[in-house]
Amino acid sequence: MIGELELTEVKRTHIQGLISPLSPQTSQMTLAVLKSIFREALAQELVEHSPAHGVKGQQVIVAPRHFLTWEELNLINFGKYDTQIRFLALHGLRWSEAVALTVEDIRDGRIYINKSVHGQTKSRAGVRTVPLVSAFKKFPATRKALRRALAPHGITIHSLRHSYAYLLKSRGVHVTTAQRLLGHSDPKVTLAIYTQVLDNEIDDTGAMLRSFIGNE
């Protein structure tokens, strides 16, 4: 929409019209890129003002994500695909990464993730290693079977990445380490998961604070 315009021709209405039809998250990310471009243009004196200044993207509303903790998952028998489901919950791989995984990618107690079923990983940050903590079994070519196994428990394949993230958080793994293990290029994505609080954590915090001040 604005690619053919000179920097000096871009107006606030162009930018507003560009981001308005986008989803909230894409709108915010696009606006952030445009603001960065015009900050640099101002610094190089290519424009006198930034048309992106004061433009607001759509508000991103983060809905609560449903997932099961490892303790809850560990009590469930998922039948034929139990090994694969536990593997995802204990290593945090994306479905596309798990399907592309081979036994050659697992060695010396680590999983080397450097490809997906589409060829490359989702981002450069997706190329990573994670510690191997459970058995590996080849994944089926499609998601359907695992979806059927997970559906009765109200979770999805992607929920298992949140189970892994929560496991890392509950074991005191720092958010920057979790970001690398999960292959997130944006730390805010990891933080959004790390800031999820379960009801039992509130109760545990209360018990810890009462114990700390000597009321229990």
N, C-alpha and C positions, 0 to 999 in steps of 0.2 A: 504493500500500500504506500510506503514512503521510500522505497528503495531507489527510485529514479529521481527523487527530489534532492536539490542542493541542501546542505545543512541549514543554510540561512532561510530556506523556504519552508522548513518544517514548522508547523504551528501546533499550539496546544490542542486544537480541535482534531488535528491529524492523529495525534497520539491517543487522545481519548477515544476516537473512533476505531483506532487499531486494537486497543485492549478491551473495549466494551464487550465484544462478542465472545471473548475467550473465557475459559473456565477460571475460577478464582485463583488457583495456584499458578496457572500459566500466565494469567493477567499480571500477577505480582512479579513473576520472574521476568516477563517481557519488559515491564516498566523499569525494573531494576537495571536491566541491560541498557535501556535507552537513557536512563539517568546517568549511568557510567559513561556512555558515549558523549553526552553533552557536557559532563563535567570536564572530560578531557578536551573537548572542543573549546570550552571556555578557557582552560589553562593554556591552550595554544593560540588563543585569541582568534579563533576561526569564526566564532559567533559572539554576539554581545550579551545574549541572555539565553537561558535554557528553557525551551518550550515544555520540557518535562517537569520543570519546577512547579510544585503544587498539585500535580496530577495525582489522583488517588486511584489505586487499583481496587478490584473487588475484595471484600473482606474474606479471608480464608477461615472457614469454620472447621475446626478439627473435631470430627465425630469420635466418640469413644470407640476404641478398637476392641473387638471381642477376641480373646485368646484363652488358652488353657495354660496353666503353669506346668512345669515339668512334673511336679508331684501329682498333678491331676492326670496328665497324659500317661504317666507311668502305671496308673491303675487300670488303664483301658487296654483291651486286646483288640487290635485293629485287623485281626485275621491275616489273610494272605499278604497284606502289604504293611504288616506291623513293623518289620525291619526298616523299610524305606521311610515310613512316617517318623519313627524314632530318630532315624538318621537326620532328617530335615530339622527336627526339633532340637537336636543336640549339636548341629553344625551351622544352621542359619543360611543354607544355600538357597538361592532362588530356584524355582522349578526348572528354568531354562539351563541353569548351571548344573543342576543335579542330573538331568537327562543326558547331558554331554559327558558326564564324569565316567572315567574308566578306571580299572584297577591299576593301570600304569600311573595314574595321577595321585595315587596314595602310596607314600613311602616314608620311612623314617619317622613314623608317628605323626605325619602331617598330611593334609589334603591340599594339593596344589590346584588352585582354581584359575584357569587362564583362558577359558573358552565357554561358549554357551551353545545351545542347539542352533542358534542363529549365526554362529561363527564367532564373533567377538563377544566379550562380556558387555553388560549394559553400559558400563563406563570404564574409564581407566582405573578407577578405584576398585572395580570388580576383580581385577587381577590381584590375587592375594593367597595367603596360606592360612589355614585354620588347623588347630590341633585335632587329631583323630581321637574320638572318645567312644565310638560305637561301631558295630559291624556295618560294612557296606554291602549292598545287594543291588544289582542292576535295576534301574528304574524302567517302568513301562514307557512306551513311546508317546502315549497320550495321558492327559491328566484325569480322564474320566473315572478310572478305577479308584484312584486315591480320593477323588472328590466324593465318590459314593461311600467310601469307608469313613470319611470325616464328617459328612453331612449329618448323620444322626446325633453328633455331638456339638452341632452348631458352630463348627469352625471350618475354615478353608485351608488350602495349601499355604497361602501367604500368611495365615495366622501362625503357622509354625515358625516363621521368621521372628514374629513377635514373642513367641514362647522362648526362643533362643535368646533374644535381646533381654527379655525379663530375667532369664536364668543368669545371664552375665551380670545384670544390675544387682540381682539379689545376692550374688556371690562377691560383690564388691569390685567388679571389673570396671576400671575407669572408662568414662564415656568415649574418650579419644581412642582407647584400645578397642572398644566395642565398635566404633565407627570403622576401623580397619578390618575387623573380623567380619562385619556385615557387608563390607564393600560399598558403603555409602560415600558418595562424593561430597555430599552436603552434610556437615555435622548437625544442622538443625533437624534433619530427618531422624538421626539417632536420638537427639535430645527429646524430640516429640514422643518417642517410645519410652525413653528413660524417665520422663516426667509423669508417666501413667502411674497412678497409685491405686492399689487394691485396698478394699475395706480392711482386711486384716493388718495391713501396714499401719493404718491409722491407730488401730487398737494396740499394736505392738509398740508404736511410738509412745503412746500414752503410758503403757506399762514401763517402758524404759525411762521416761522422764520422771514418773512417780518414784521409781527405784532410785534414780539419780539424786532426787531431793530428799530421799529418806522417808517417803510416805508409804512405802510398801516393804 
